[in-house]
Amino acid sequence: MLTLESFGQRIRSLRIELNLTQQELADQMFVSRKTIGNWESGNRLPDISMLSRLARHLGVETYELLDAMYDGEEDSPIVIVVEKEQSILNSFVQLISDTLQDAQVFGFDTFTEAHRFANENRVAIAFIDVELHEDSGFILAKLLQSISPRTNIVFLTRNFSQADAAWEIHPSGCVEMPLTAEKIRQETANLRYPVRNLK
């Protein structure tokens, strides 16, 4: 779950390691000292473009600051499934839950609900229907990557020949339906960003 306190503590510790005052960091970033203070106290979060600048000035990768927004790695990794057909969605959620027994699996049949959930929770893997309401599956994948670059995107498609555009987003994988336990295991064994506590 999102935690501003741990994020603020991480920024503060990195700043101190660099022997920078809040004002010095603020001057480097062209923001006010109050802005830095709000981030460190957990009162505010930087937007994604400012987060990238902050990481650069603190000498870390952006994903390291994103990781600090959460209470460490979740005991149970969060996996989401986004599929427009509710009956298929229900079966996929059950199948993934049965296959990845240590994961928390959540299903969404709309772009908006999935995006809202990802803004509030650390998503380790997102299984997304390529044909989700025209191009919204691709748009959602890009948004999830902007929220957390280490989210593994696995596209689901009914026809591999129609999934060429999926690879332009550089997903972790692409699976032709029907989804099976074996396909889930193959994909999760070869994730772009390994997920701890995933069995």
Secondary structure by P-SEA (a helix, b strand, c coil): cccaaaaaaaaaaaaaaacccaaaaaaaacccaaaaaaaaaccccccaaaaaaaaaaacccaaaaaaacccccccbbbbbbbbccaaaaaaaaaaaaaaacccbbbbbccaaaaaaaaacccccccccccccccaaaaaaaaaaaaacccbbbbbbbcccccccccccccccccccccccaaaaaaaaacccccccccc
